Amino acid sequence: MGEVKSIRTLLAENPFFDGMSDAHLATMALCGKLVRFKAGEFLLREGEQAEHFFLVRQGEVAIESHVPAAGPLCVARVGAGGITGYSWLFPPHRNSFDSLALTDVAAVALAGQCLRDKAGADHELGYQLMKRFAQVMLDRLQTTRLRVLDIYANGRTTDAADG
Amino acid sequence: MRPTVETTSSMLPQPFRVLDTREEIPGCVTIRVKPADGSGGCGFAPGQFYMIYVFGHGEVPISVSGDPSNSAELIFTVMAVGSITRALCALTSGDTIGLRGPFGSAWPVDALKGRDVLVMAGGLGLAPLRPSIYQMLHKRSDYGGLAILYGTRQPQSIVFPQELADWRKDASIEVEVTVDNAGREWMGKVGVVTELLSGRTIDRASTSALICGPEIMMRFSAYALIDLGVAADNIYVSMERNMKCALKMCGRCQYGPYFICDDGPVFSFDRVERLFKVRSL
């Protein structure tokens, strides 16, 4: 019970859950557990079943993919207060990227199946969760689009303008 | 906004001798020059540019990237993107080039005294901003908070890495560098430069921002700052267009009602915001 209370408090302290009701936080806490990873350990592995997402409490996590002949390539960093893991939300519930602990990491792991069941039984909880994840995913989508636009390239192939 | 520096508004390039060159990143070279006749007179204001003539190749506008307090020499950082800049990047110590300038408007560094300043740079955009950083650091106590937010593609494409590291050691400056992607050896941030604004507490009334980079980077950065409450007239951008005469005569660099060579390159964002939305410009 002590751990449930502790997780509920940790959820309440995370800005991601700002505005969420106490009842919903308590329900979600039932799906959570405290976890720790040593530097170099993986929170999530690409291609594996997406059973959890993580609220990072301490430490740094790299979101990576492995590029053949080039090795791991980091596409995002998640620090304290951040979230990693979205694949639990939608079928086929398979992780798309690795999440690697760059330092020792303390996190709250929330079980995807448990949350999906509770959101299915309480659609208000489902809406509140989906609203928050949609915002984070929109932010990530926008920044990903900026990267696709290659905003640091000026597109110049001649000396026509100021350099 | 108009700097009170002595300008050489002549069509005749003055000979300058290359002191040395240094490759910053592949295809990008920093060149240090001084007047070939040994005279001083290298004054400029941060953000201004010179027309650099590479004999036998042609003339190209390049912003000064050096310290404005050093009037004995000029420093330019050049990316090789065409025949003239390729020739510039191939210069060696002792070579001679022709310079006209300085031209254009400057970062309003003096007017920012007493304010918090956010310097946002993308890619090689750090080069035209560097003189403004030097000037603020020379009189650090005249300014409030100073943050340098720099984004580039990869750790290998960071320009002035040593200086960024030195600035980071200064507790009075906040330096954040982010890259689009990186290997595990990179311990900094990963993401686009606008993400460095996320979660940042800004005093809306007393914050000004200087932004330089490709136009799309400046556009997204300016709107991210406006979303945080920074007024458009407290955001400054450095524009670039095809400049030839640099004397507001040829019209090549016309940008709406402005000529970038003389009305710019530095503009407050409120003056050019509507032009950013004109797709044919």
Chai-1 contact restraints between the chains, C-beta under 6 A:
chainA,res_idxA,chainB,res_idxB,connection_type,confidence,min_distance_angstrom,max_distance_angstrom,comment,restraint_id
A,P72,B,R184,contact,1.0,0.0,6.0,A-B,restraint_1
A,L73,B,N181,contact,1.0,0.0,6.0,A-B,restraint_2
A,C74,B,A182,contact,1.0,0.0,6.0,A-B,restraint_3
A,C74,B,V190,contact,1.0,0.0,6.0,A-B,restraint_4
A,V75,B,N181,contact,1.0,0.0,6.0,A-B,restraint_5
A,A76,B,V190,contact,1.0,0.0,6.0,A-B,restraint_6
A,R77,B,K189,contact,1.0,0.0,6.0,A-B,restraint_7
A,R77,B,V190,contact,1.0,0.0,6.0,A-B,restraint_8
A,T143,B,G191,contact,1.0,0.0,6.0,A-B,restraint_9
A,T143,B,V192,contact,1.0,0.0,6.0,A-B,restraint_10
A,T143,B,E195,contact,1.0,0.0,6.0,A-B,restraint_11
A,L146,B,V192,contact,1.0,0.0,6.0,A-B,restraint_12
A,R147,B,D180,contact,1.0,0.0,6.0,A-B,restraint_13
A,R147,B,V192,contact,1.0,0.0,6.0,A-B,restraint_14
A,L149,B,I216,contact,1.0,0.0,6.0,A-B,restraint_15
A,I151,B,I216,contact,1.0,0.0,6.0,A-B,restraint_16
A,I151,B,M217,contact,1.0,0.0,6.0,A-B,restraint_17
A,Y152,B,G122,contact,1.0,0.0,6.0,A-B,restraint_18
A,Y152,B,G123,contact,1.0,0.0,6.0,A-B,restraint_19
A,Y152,B,T152,contact,1.0,0.0,6.0,A-B,restraint_20
A,Y152,B,R153,contact,1.0,0.0,6.0,A-B,restraint_21
A,N154,B,P214,contact,1.0,0.0,6.0,A-B,restraint_22
A,R156,B,V81,contact,1.0,0.0,6.0,A-B,restraint_23
A,T158,B,G82,contact,1.0,0.0,6.0,A-B,restraint_24
A,D159,B,V60,contact,1.0,0.0,6.0,A-B,restraint_25
A,D159,B,G82,contact,1.0,0.0,6.0,A-B,restraint_26
A,D159,B,I84,contact,1.0,0.0,6.0,A-B,restraint_27
A,D159,B,T85,contact,1.0,0.0,6.0,A-B,restraint_28
A,A160,B,N242,contact,1.0,0.0,6.0,A-B,restraint_29
A,A161,B,E240,contact,1.0,0.0,6.0,A-B,restraint_30
A,A161,B,R241,contact,1.0,0.0,6.0,A-B,restraint_31
A,A161,B,N242,contact,1.0,0.0,6.0,A-B,restraint_32
A,D162,B,F49,contact,1.0,0.0,6.0,A-B,restraint_33
A,D162,B,P61,contact,1.0,0.0,6.0,A-B,restraint_34
A,D162,B,E240,contact,1.0,0.0,6.0,A-B,restraint_35
A,G163,B,I62,contact,1.0,0.0,6.0,A-B,restraint_36
A,G163,B,V78,contact,1.0,0.0,6.0,A-B,restraint_37
A,G163,B,M79,contact,1.0,0.0,6.0,A-B,restraint_38
A,G163,B,T85,contact,1.0,0.0,6.0,A-B,restraint_39
